[in-house]
Amino acid sequence: MATSSENLQNGYHEDNSSNRSNTSPDPDDLPSMPWFGMDIGGTLTKLVYFEPTDISDIEEQEEVETLKTIRKYLTGNVAYGSTGIRDVHLEMVAQSIGGRQGTLHFIRFPTSNMMTFIEMAKAKNFSSLASAICATGGGAYKFEDDFKKYVDLDLHKYDELECLLKGIHYIDRYNSSSECYYWKYTDNIQLCEKVPFDFRDPYPYLVVNIGSGVSILAVRSPTDYRRVSGTSLGGGTFVGLCCLLTGCETFEEAIRLASEGDSTGVDKSVSDIYGGDYDKFNLKGSTVASSFGQMVTPEKCQTASRADLAKATLVTITNNIGSIARMCAVTEKIERVVFVGNFLRVNTISMKLLAYAMEYWSKGALKALFLEHEGYFGATGCLMEYLRLGHPHINDANNSNNHNSHNYNHTKTSEQGDNINNGELLHNSEQSLNGEHSKNGEHTYGGEHSPNAESSQNIHTSEPVKSNGIETGSNTITNGKNVSDVSTKGESSKVAEDHYHINGT
């Protein structure tokens, strides 16, 4: 994607130039195999595993049985138990990382099954190969003690949003021909066409990370980014409400139901109120005036099917996310909005809604972009961090040898990178603001987390942004002390929101 100086993956991907043999790091400087990164979210855990494919005969003979067992287990299966999945269609072959050739594998499983994963790691004697795992996400805090107690592994925790951006830039750079795409606008949302997009010159852009909750980042350069907004109404909200309303049990089941449903009998539209279009404000009759507004009528409640309720829930959550994203894009004066996160997995309904709405309400000024690897960017960024674990000098060596590296000196809340996980519940929470939680009672503001604030320096500061009467606070830290602005709650909305277009406020 960007030039070598803009690369965010800390120099671990080899370039294909003739200098490659001179720039490969000493194998003794790299952590032991297996190499992988974890992103432990509130709903899903994502794991990115690097499988070396250049193993020599001598290396294979010397390789310990435990390492062989783990490699064969991870790469020889597409399913692990009843809930673990390896997304074979996403694997990236012929990757050169840390002087090794191999394949990146992308694996996911419900975070609720974390103890099963820990038991598997113990059974396969993982601690004999490594003393630590690099992890990000709220679960890196929640399960830290369990990893130490049952597997004797330390969790090295890294900033979630920093890992997200590193992962986006790494994967797009080395999967550039097919990673980024958009849905071509038409008057009929069902006829939107998927089209590749060249993301090699990305800045500035907005990242909307939709997991259990939502975080929105404004990214202006490899080292200049900040969290500008977020909401606790995300993928976890969609699944939770669908479980309550329809009795479904999984995200996949909720999406399947939504794809079969019709939300027009659940939501109250502009035409239900005005008898047709509201031309003065360019609101079509199909525009949603009130999500679930028809459910105050007993007759409508009786006729609404499970699928209709699932579709209305999906439209409601998607509309809210898109409306906030558009407001942030206008406020930040950014035209490209990149939507990522596992909420978009097998969810073309939401992608088309977001694409259509961004195009329609901005009159073509904003473009909604999507990435094939959706929810795996945090884990990919964590894998890059793992290669630095205990060997920070590798970075300097790579920098001096044109290793496409960049010292990622983003202004963050701590060197350890502790963070809030996009509205997901963290461990031992005592205090929460805006529906988000933090570890051991430390405060989070607008979704940002600042542990050990006394030692933090050079923290990005920003003033609250007002747009259409809504104040969006962002965390302000001066010399390591919190002087936060907290988002106000009285958020206003327009009279109507389009069933297929997101609120144009």
N, C-alpha and C positions, 0 to 999 in steps of 0.2 A: 504494500500500500504506500506508505510514505517513504521518504528518503531514508538512507541508513541512519542518519543522525536522529531521525524521528522514531526509530524503532523502539518498541516498548518491551521487547522480550529479553533484555539484558544479555544479548550476545550468545545465547546458547544454540541458536539455529545457525548451522554453518552456511556461509555463502558458497556459491558454486564456482567461484573464481579459481584461477590457477594457484592462488596463494593458500588454498585451503589446507594443504598439508603443513604449512607453516603456522597456521592459526589454531589448529585443534588443540584444546587444552590437554594437559597431561592427565591420563586416566586416574593417576593417584590423587589428583586434585578434585575429583568428582566423588559425590556420595555413592555408596554401594547400591547395587540393584536390589530390589525393583524400584523403578522410578515412577511415581505417580503423585498426583495432587488431588485433594478432596475439597469439596464445597458442601458443607453440611447445612442445608436449609431447614426451614421450619416444616416443610412438607416432603421434599425430596433431597436425597443425598446424591451428589454427582461425583464421579470418579473418572479421572483421565489417566490412563496407563500407557507408558511407553514400552513397547515390546521390541527389544533389539533383534534385528534380523541379520546382523553381520557377525554372528558368533563363530569364532574360529574353532577348529577341531580341538586345539589345545585348551581353549577357554571352556569348551563344552565338557571336556574331560575333568577339568578342575572345578567346574561349577558344582556347588553343593546341591544336594538332592532337594532341600527345601525350596531353593530358588526355582529349580526346574518344575517342581510341583505347583508352585504359585503361578508361574508363567503358563503352564499347560491348562491350569484350571481357569484362568482369566480369559485366555484366547481360544480355548477349546470348547467353550460354551457360549450360547447366545442368551441363555436364561440361567439364573442362579436361584434355586428354590422356586417359590411360587410368585415372587415379586421382583427379583432382580433381573434387569434387562441390559444386554449389551446392544447398543444401537449400531448395528453392522453397517448400515447405509451411511453413517457419518465418519467411519474410520478414515484416517489420513495415512496413506502409504508413502514409502520412500522419503521419510522425514530424516533430516540430519540434525541431531541434537547432541551437544556435548561431545562432538567427535564420533558419535555412533550413528549408524543407520538403523532405521526401524519404523514401526507403525504406531500411530496413536489410536488407542481404543477408548470409546466413550461408554461408560457404564452408569446406570442409575438404579436406585432402590428407595423405597419409602423410608424416611428418617425414623418412623415408628418401629422399623425393624433393625435399628442400629445395633441392638444387643446381639442379634443373630450374626451380624457382620463381625462384631467383636469376638464372638465365640469362634467363628470361622478363622479369624486371624490367629487366635490362640491355638486352635487345633492344628493349624499349618505352621506353627512355631515361627511366626513372622518376626518376633523380637530377636531371634538369632541372626537376622539379616540387617536389622536397623534398630536404632534406639529412639527414633523420632519419626513422626509423620507431619508433613506440612498440610495445614487445613485452614479453611476460611469459612465464614458463615456463623450464624448463631450457635449451631451445634458444636463448633470448635470449643466453645466455653461449656456448653451444657454437658458434653460427654468427656470432657478432659479427664476428670477423675476416674471414669470408667475405663478409659484406655490405659491409664497408669495402673489401676488396680488389677485388671484382668489380663492385660497383655504386656504390661511393663513397657509401654510406649509413651513417650512424651508427645504432646501435640504442640507443634510450633504454629502459632496463630498469626495470620496475616490479614491486613486490611482488605475487607471484602470488595470495596469499590475499586481500589487500586488493582487487585487481582483481576477484576472484571475487565478493566480497560486493557491491561496487559494481554489478557486472553483474546479480547476482540482484535487487537492489532496483530497479534501473532498469527491467529488462525486466518484472518483476512489476507495477511501478507502471503501466506503459503497455501492458501486455497482461494486466491483472488478471482479466478475465472468463474467460480460458481458459488461463492459464499454469500454475497450481498445481492438483494433483489428488491423489487417493488411490485405492487399490483397496479397495472395500468388502468387509469380512470375511464369509466364509461358511465352513462346515465343509469345503467342497470347494474347494481352491485354484484349480481350473480354472474355477470359476464366479465368481471375484472380478470385481466390476463397477467400471469406471472412473468416478469421481465428482469433479466440480469442487470445489475447496476455496478458501475466502476467506482469503487470506494478508495482508490489509491491516493486521492488528495482530499481527505475527509474534513479538515478543519474549516470552520467550527461546526460542531454537531451536538445534538442533544441525545443522551442515552436514557431511555425509559426502561428500567429493569423491572419486569413484572414477575415476581415470585409469589410467595404467600402474601407479601405486601408489595409496595411499589416505591422505588427510589428514582429520582430524575436528576441527571448530572448534565451540566454544561461543560463541554470539552472544547478548549480553544487551541491547545497544543499538547504535546506529550507530557509537559510538566505543569500545565495550567488547566485545572479542572476543579469543579466544586459541585457539591450537592445543592440544588436550587429548590427542590420540593420533593414531595412524596405523599403517599396516602396509605392508610392501613387497609383500604378496600382494594384487595388484589385477588390473586388466584385462590388463596386460602379462603377468602370471603365467598367466592363463587362456589367452591366445592362445599363449604360448610352450609351455605344456604340451600344448595341443591339437596344435600343430605337431609336437611330438615323438611324441605318442601316436597321432595319426590321419593325419599327413601333410598336413593342411590347410595353406593358405597365407595366409588372411586371417581377420580377425575375423568378417566376415559369413559365411564358410564354416563357421567353428567354431560360431557361433550356430545356423546352419541344421542342422548335424549334431546339436547338442544338442537341438534341438526335435524331432528324430526319434528320439532315444534313450531308453533306460530304464536308470537308474542302479542299480536295485534288485539287479541281478545283479553289480554291481561293488562296491557298498558293503555292509558287514556291518551288519545292523539289530539292534535290540533283540530282535525275535522270533527272529533267527538264534541268539541267545545264550540267551534265556529261554524260547523256545517260544511267546511271545505278548507281551501288554502287561506292563509293569512298573508295576503300579498304585500301589505305595507312593510312587513319585516322579512319578506322572502321566505316564509315558513310554509312548506308544503303541508297538505292535509295529513300526510302520513307521519309527520314529525311527532315524536313523543312529547306530550305536554306533561305527563305525570307517569313515571314508572310505577307499575302495579296499581295504577289509579282505578282500574275497573274492578279491582278486588273488594271494593267497598260495597258492591252490589251482590247480594246472595246468589242471584241467578247466574251471574258471570263466574262466581267462585265454583259453582257446581259444574259448569261446562268446561272449565279450564282443565286440560289434561296435564299429566306429569311432564310431558314433553314441552307443552306450552309454558309451564312454569320455569323449566330449565332454560328455555330460550329467552324468556323475559329476564331472568337472572343474569344470563350471559350478556345480553344487550345493556342492561343497567350498569354492570361493572365495567364493561368495555367503554361505554359512553362516558362514564365518570373519569376513567383513566385518560381517554383521548382529550376530554375537555381541559383537564389539568395540563396535559402535555402541550396542547396548543397554546394555552395561556402562557406557559413558560417559554415556548419558542418565540412568541411575539414579544414578551418582556425582554428576553435575552437577545433578540434580533438574530435568531438562528433559523435557517431554512430547512436544514436536514434533521429529521427526527428518527433515530434508530431505536426500534422496539426489540427487546430481547427478553429472555426468561422462559421458564418452562410452562407458563400460562399459555404460551403460543404454540406449544407442542400439540400436534394433531388438531389444531384449532384455527382452521382457515376462516371460520365465521368471524372471529374477532379481528384477524388480520385484514380482511376485506372491509370490515366496518371502519377500522382505524384509517386505512388507506383512503377510502371513499370520503370519510369525514374531513380528514386533513386537506385533501384536494378541494372538496366542495366549499368548506367554510372559509378557506384562505384564498379562494379564487385562483388556485394553482400556485400560490406563493410558497406553500409548505409541501414537503414530500416525505411520506412515511416510508422508511426503509426497514428491511428485515434481514436476518442472518440465519443461515441453515443450521448452525450449531446451537442456536437458541439459548439453552440454559447451561451450557458447559464452559462458558468463558471464565468464570471464577475459578473453577477447578484447573483449567489450563494455565491461568496465571499463577496458580499455586504450584503447579508442576515446575514452572520456571523458577519459582522461589526455592523449591527443593534442591535444584542444582547448585544453588548458592549456599546451602545449609552447611555452616561450619567452614566454608571456603570462600569468604568474601573477596579474596585477592584474585579469584578467577575473573571477576568483572573487570578489574584494572588491566589484567593481561589481555583480555579480549578487546578492550577499548584501544589499547596501543597497537593492536594488530588488525584494525579495521574489521572488527567482528560484528558489524551491524549493531553495535550495542549503544545503549543510552543509559546514563545514570539517572534513574527514575527518582528524582529528588522532589517529589510532590509535597506540598505543604499539608501534612496530615497531623492527626491528633496525638500520635505517639509513635516511637520507633517500633514498638511491638505490633502496632497496627490493630489494636483492639477496636472493634466496631459494632455498630448496630446493624442488624440484618434485615433491612427493608421492611420493617414492621413485624418481623418474626420475633417470637418470644425467646429471650436469652435466659441464662441460668441465674437462679437466686435473685430474681428481680424484685426490687422494693419500690422503685419509682418509675413511672411511665408518663410520657407526654405525647400527645397526638397518637395515642394508641400503640406506642412503641416502648420497648423495655430495654433495660440495661443490666449489666452484671453487677451483683453485690451492691445494688442501690445507687450506682453512679448514674448521674443524670444524662438523659439524651434529649436533645432539642431538635425538633423538626426531623428526627430520624438520625441525627449525628451523635456519635459517642466520643467522649473525651476522657479516657482513663488517665490517671497519673498526670493530671493537668498541670500540676506545679512544675513538672519538668519539661512540659511541651513548650516549644519556641516556634516563632515564625509561622504562626497559624493564620490561615487565610481569614480575612475579615470581610464582612459585607453587610450592607444595610438592608432592612426589610424592603421588599418590593411590593408596591401597590399596583394592582391592575383590576380595573372594573370594580373597585371598592373592596377587593379582597386583599388582605395583607398576608404575605407569605414570609414568615420569619426564617432566618437562617442563622446558624450558630455563629456567634462572634466570640473569639477568644483573644485576649490581649496579654502577651507575656505569660501565657499558660493559665490564665484565669478566665473562667466562664463569665461572660456578661451577656447572656443569651437573650435573643428575641424569639419568643415563642409564637407560632402561628396562631392567629385568632380563629375562633370557631364559627363566627357568624357568616359563613360563606353564602353568597347570594347566587341565584341561578336565574336564567331567563325563563320566560313563560313556557318555552317549549324546547324539547330536544328531539331531533329527528330520529325516527325509528332506524333509519339507515345512515343518518348523518349525526355527528356529535355536535352538541351545543356550540353555537357559534360565538359565545361570549368571549 
